[in-house]
Amino acid sequence: MDKRKFGNTGFEITPVVYGGIVSMRDGQEASDQYVSWAIDRGINYFDVAPTYEDAQEKLGISLMPYRKNIHLACKTGCRMKVDAQKEFEKSFSLLHTDYFDVYQMHALKKEEDVDKAFGVGGVMEMMVKAKERGLVRNLGITCHNEAVALKAMSLYDFDTVLFPLNWHMNIGHDMGTQLCKTAKEKGMGLLGMKELIERAWFNPDERENSTFQKSWCKPIDLENKELRLAAMKYTLSLGVDTLIPPGDFTNFSFVVENIEECLKNPLTEADLTFLKQYYEKVKDHPFFKV
């Protein structure tokens, strides 16, 4: 699998990321098999977070044979330095590593999150120091709110940003357009998540009865390959460096197996028309509040 420049990080990464939720809840043997499958297909960027239940523990063991040959990204959901330092050290232990290629301030939701993170004793103090000490090579953010992400990006020259860049939310609500522009202007590595999401779940029972229970919003049905491919192409057309599929092996493997086709045959006007027509069917069920 060809690799792509990842912003100004100096890394070249594959156009698909292994998200740690793929390993979550499925047991160590399954995680080992998933990671081996990914490595065999050239995947070289793995992303995980402390909030992903047992994912750090499982992925840490699965990645031990490959650590020197891959890029590992982790996150902190803490907003204060003291708490983040403890979380950071635990992540090091669980992931059997002594450095992170990317360390991200995770799940910024409100402007108050940014204010606290950048305030006295905030997590940014810890993150910057970790980078200065060589424990972290690049700093990033993950966010589901565009205005909040842009505020954080205005306060520090982060190396990467991970954001939901999805056909439904972008076509219907222009979500992510300005963020993509700003990220590219700053030379940031841009990771797109939620590319295969169709809509919000109708209710808890729909999710419970689905094969995609680990996803908090509904992925496109496997049978609808045309929509899946068009959705992938749409996110790629926004200028992302790489895609993070919904967190299960079925969706991850689908994106890996179809990424080359999407890169060789990018979004067409026919694809865009198809997506816009399909949007009319799901527009009343956005998976983010707008």
C-alpha positions as CSV (number, residue, x, y, z in Angstrom):
1,M,0.0,0.0,0.0
2,D,1.4,3.4,-1.0
3,K,2.2,5.9,1.7
4,R,1.4,9.5,1.8
5,K,3.0,12.6,3.3
6,F,1.4,13.3,6.7
7,G,1.4,17.1,6.9
8,N,4.7,18.5,8.2
9,T,5.3,15.6,10.6
10,G,8.0,14.1,8.4
11,F,6.1,10.8,8.4
12,E,4.8,9.0,5.5
13,I,1.7,7.0,6.5
14,T,-0.8,4.7,4.8
15,P,-4.1,6.2,3.7
16,V,-5.9,4.0,6.2
17,V,-5.4,4.0,10.0
18,Y,-5.9,1.2,12.4
19,G,-8.2,2.6,15.1
20,G,-7.8,1.1,18.6
21,I,-11.5,0.4,18.9
22,V,-11.0,-2.4,16.4
23,S,-9.2,-4.3,19.1
24,M,-11.6,-3.3,21.9
25,R,-13.7,-6.0,23.6
26,D,-12.7,-8.7,21.0
27,G,-10.0,-10.5,23.1
28,Q,-6.2,-10.7,22.8
29,E,-6.2,-13.4,20.2
30,A,-8.5,-11.5,17.9
31,S,-6.5,-8.3,18.4
32,D,-3.3,-10.1,17.5
33,Q,-4.9,-11.5,14.3
34,Y,-6.4,-8.1,13.3
35,V,-3.0,-6.3,13.8
36,S,-1.1,-9.0,11.9
37,W,-3.6,-8.7,9.0
38,A,-3.2,-5.0,9.0
39,I,0.6,-5.2,9.1
40,D,0.6,-7.7,6.2
41,R,-1.2,-5.1,4.1
42,G,1.2,-2.3,4.9
43,I,-0.8,-0.4,7.6
44,N,1.8,1.7,9.5
45,Y,-0.3,4.1,11.7
46,F,-2.2,2.9,14.8
47,D,-4.3,5.2,17.0
48,V,-5.7,4.5,20.4
49,A,-7.0,6.2,23.5
50,P,-7.4,5.5,27.3
51,T,-11.2,5.8,26.9
52,Y,-11.3,2.8,24.5
53,E,-11.9,0.4,27.3
54,D,-9.3,-2.5,27.0
55,A,-7.9,-1.3,23.7
56,Q,-4.6,0.0,25.0
57,E,-3.9,-3.3,26.8
58,K,-4.8,-5.5,23.8
59,L,-3.2,-3.3,21.2
60,G,-0.1,-2.9,23.3
61,I,0.6,-6.6,23.3
62,S,-0.4,-7.0,19.6
63,L,2.0,-4.3,18.5
64,M,5.0,-5.4,20.4
65,P,6.6,-7.3,17.5
66,Y,6.1,-4.3,15.2
67,R,6.6,-1.2,17.3
68,K,9.8,0.1,15.6
69,N,8.2,-0.1,12.2
70,I,4.9,1.7,12.8
71,H,3.7,5.1,14.0
72,L,1.7,5.0,17.3
73,A,-0.7,7.7,18.2
74,C,-2.3,8.0,21.7
75,K,-4.5,10.6,23.4
76,T,-5.5,12.2,26.7
77,G,-8.9,13.2,27.6
78,C,-7.6,15.0,30.7
79,R,-7.7,18.8,30.7
80,M,-5.3,19.3,33.6
81,K,-1.5,18.6,33.6
82,V,-1.4,16.5,36.8
83,D,-4.2,14.2,35.6
84,A,-2.8,14.0,32.1
85,Q,0.7,13.0,33.3
86,K,-0.7,10.0,35.2
87,E,-2.7,9.0,32.2
88,F,0.3,9.4,29.9
89,E,2.5,7.2,32.1
90,K,-0.2,4.5,32.2
91,S,-0.6,4.6,28.4
92,F,3.2,4.1,28.1
93,S,3.0,1.1,30.3
94,L,0.0,-0.5,28.7
95,L,1.3,0.1,25.2
96,H,4.8,-1.1,26.0
97,T,6.5,1.9,24.5
98,D,8.7,4.8,25.6
99,Y,7.6,7.3,23.0
100,F,4.5,8.3,21.0
101,D,4.8,9.4,17.4
102,V,1.7,11.5,18.0
103,Y,0.0,12.5,21.3
104,Q,-3.4,14.2,21.0
105,M,-5.6,16.3,23.2
106,H,-8.7,14.1,22.9
107,A,-12.4,14.9,22.4
108,L,-12.5,18.7,22.8
109,K,-16.2,19.5,23.0
110,K,-16.6,23.0,24.4
111,E,-14.7,26.2,24.4
112,E,-14.2,25.7,28.2
113,D,-12.2,22.5,27.4
114,V,-9.8,24.6,25.3
115,D,-9.6,27.3,28.0
116,K,-8.8,24.8,30.7
117,A,-6.3,22.9,28.6
118,F,-4.4,26.1,27.8
119,G,-4.7,27.7,31.2
120,V,-2.3,27.5,34.1
121,G,-1.7,23.9,35.1
122,G,-3.5,22.8,31.9
123,V,-2.7,19.7,29.8
124,M,-0.9,21.8,27.2
125,E,1.9,22.4,29.7
126,M,2.4,18.6,30.0
127,M,2.1,17.9,26.3
128,V,4.6,20.6,25.3
129,K,7.1,19.4,27.9
130,A,6.7,15.8,26.7
131,K,7.6,16.8,23.2
132,E,10.6,18.8,24.4
133,R,11.8,15.7,26.3
134,G,11.4,13.5,23.2
135,L,8.7,11.4,24.7
136,V,6.3,12.6,22.0
137,R,7.3,13.5,18.5
138,N,4.2,15.4,17.4
139,L,1.2,17.0,19.1
140,G,-2.4,16.9,17.9
141,I,-6.0,17.4,18.7
142,T,-9.2,15.4,18.2
143,C,-12.5,17.1,18.2
144,H,-16.2,16.8,17.1
145,N,-16.9,20.5,17.2
146,E,-15.4,22.6,14.4
147,A,-15.5,25.9,16.2
148,V,-13.8,24.4,19.2
149,A,-11.2,22.8,17.0
150,L,-10.4,26.0,15.2
151,K,-10.0,27.8,18.5
152,A,-7.5,25.3,19.7
153,M,-5.7,25.4,16.3
154,S,-5.4,29.2,16.6
155,L,-3.7,29.0,20.0
156,Y,-0.9,26.4,19.1
157,D,0.6,25.1,16.0
158,F,-0.5,21.5,16.4
159,D,1.0,18.9,14.1
160,T,-2.1,16.9,13.5
161,V,-5.9,17.2,13.7
162,L,-8.4,14.3,13.8
163,F,-11.9,15.3,12.9
164,P,-15.2,13.8,11.6
165,L,-15.1,14.4,7.8
166,N,-18.3,12.8,6.6
167,W,-20.4,13.1,3.4
168,H,-23.7,13.5,5.4
169,M,-22.5,16.2,7.8
170,N,-20.5,18.1,5.1
171,I,-23.1,18.0,2.4
172,G,-25.9,19.0,4.8
173,H,-24.1,21.2,7.2
174,D,-20.7,22.1,5.7
175,M,-19.1,20.5,8.8
176,G,-15.4,20.4,8.4
177,T,-14.8,22.6,5.4
178,Q,-13.1,25.5,7.2
179,L,-11.2,23.1,9.4
180,C,-9.7,21.3,6.3
181,K,-8.7,24.6,4.8
182,T,-7.1,25.8,8.0
183,A,-5.3,22.5,8.6
184,K,-3.8,22.6,5.1
185,E,-2.7,26.2,5.4
186,K,-0.9,25.3,8.6
187,G,0.7,22.1,7.2
188,M,-1.1,19.9,9.7
189,G,-1.5,16.2,9.2
190,L,-5.3,15.7,8.6
191,L,-7.0,12.5,9.7
192,G,-10.6,12.0,8.7
193,M,-12.9,9.8,10.8
194,K,-16.6,8.8,10.4
195,E,-16.3,8.5,6.6
196,L,-18.5,5.4,6.5
197,I,-21.2,6.7,8.8
198,E,-24.7,7.0,7.4
199,R,-26.8,8.6,10.2
200,A,-27.6,8.5,13.9
201,W,-29.1,5.3,15.2
202,F,-32.8,5.4,15.4
203,N,-32.9,4.0,18.9
204,P,-30.8,1.8,21.2
205,D,-32.4,-1.4,20.0
206,E,-31.3,-0.7,16.4
207,R,-27.7,-0.5,17.6
208,E,-28.0,-3.5,19.9
209,N,-29.3,-5.6,17.0
210,S,-26.6,-4.4,14.6
211,T,-23.3,-6.0,13.8
212,F,-21.8,-2.6,14.5
213,Q,-22.5,-2.3,18.2
214,K,-19.1,-0.6,18.9
215,S,-20.1,2.4,16.7
216,W,-22.1,5.1,18.4
217,C,-23.5,6.2,15.1
218,K,-24.8,4.0,12.2
219,P,-22.3,2.9,9.5
220,I,-23.6,2.4,6.0
221,D,-24.9,-1.1,5.4
222,L,-22.3,-3.6,4.1
223,E,-24.7,-4.4,1.2
224,N,-24.6,-0.8,0.0
225,K,-21.1,-0.9,-1.5
226,E,-21.9,1.9,-4.0
227,L,-22.7,4.3,-1.1
228,R,-19.7,3.1,0.9
229,L,-17.3,3.8,-1.9
230,A,-18.8,7.1,-2.7
231,A,-18.6,8.1,1.0
232,M,-14.9,7.2,1.1
233,K,-14.2,9.1,-2.0
234,Y,-16.0,12.1,-0.6
235,T,-13.9,12.3,2.5
236,L,-10.7,11.8,0.4
237,S,-11.9,14.7,-1.8
238,L,-11.8,17.0,1.3
239,G,-8.0,16.7,1.4
240,V,-7.5,14.2,4.2
241,D,-4.2,12.4,4.5
242,T,-5.7,9.2,5.8
243,L,-9.0,7.6,6.9
244,I,-9.9,6.1,10.2
245,P,-12.7,3.6,9.6
246,P,-15.5,2.9,12.2
247,G,-14.1,0.8,15.0
248,D,-14.6,-2.8,14.1
249,F,-12.7,-5.2,11.9
250,T,-15.4,-5.5,9.3
251,N,-15.4,-1.8,8.5
252,F,-11.6,-1.5,8.9
253,S,-11.0,-4.4,6.4
254,F,-13.5,-3.0,4.0
255,V,-11.7,0.4,3.8
256,V,-8.3,-1.3,3.5
257,E,-9.5,-3.5,0.7
258,N,-11.2,-0.7,-1.2
259,I,-8.8,2.3,-0.6
260,E,-6.8,1.8,-3.7
261,E,-9.9,1.8,-5.9
262,C,-11.0,5.0,-4.3
263,L,-7.6,6.7,-4.7
264,K,-7.3,5.6,-8.4
265,N,-10.9,6.6,-9.2
266,P,-11.7,9.8,-7.2
267,L,-15.1,11.4,-6.6
268,T,-17.0,12.1,-9.7
269,E,-20.0,14.3,-10.4
270,A,-22.1,11.2,-10.6
271,D,-20.9,10.1,-7.1
272,L,-21.7,13.5,-5.7
273,T,-25.2,13.5,-7.2
274,F,-25.8,10.0,-5.8
275,L,-24.6,11.2,-2.3
276,K,-26.8,14.3,-2.4
277,Q,-29.8,12.2,-3.4
278,Y,-29.1,9.7,-0.6
279,Y,-28.7,12.6,1.8
280,E,-32.4,13.5,1.3
281,K,-33.2,10.1,2.9
282,V,-31.2,10.5,6.0
283,K,-31.1,14.3,6.5
284,D,-33.5,14.2,9.5
285,H,-31.0,12.0,11.4
286,P,-27.7,13.8,11.7
287,F,-25.3,12.1,14.1
288,F,-24.0,15.5,15.5
289,K,-26.1,18.3,16.8
290,V,-26.3,21.1,14.3
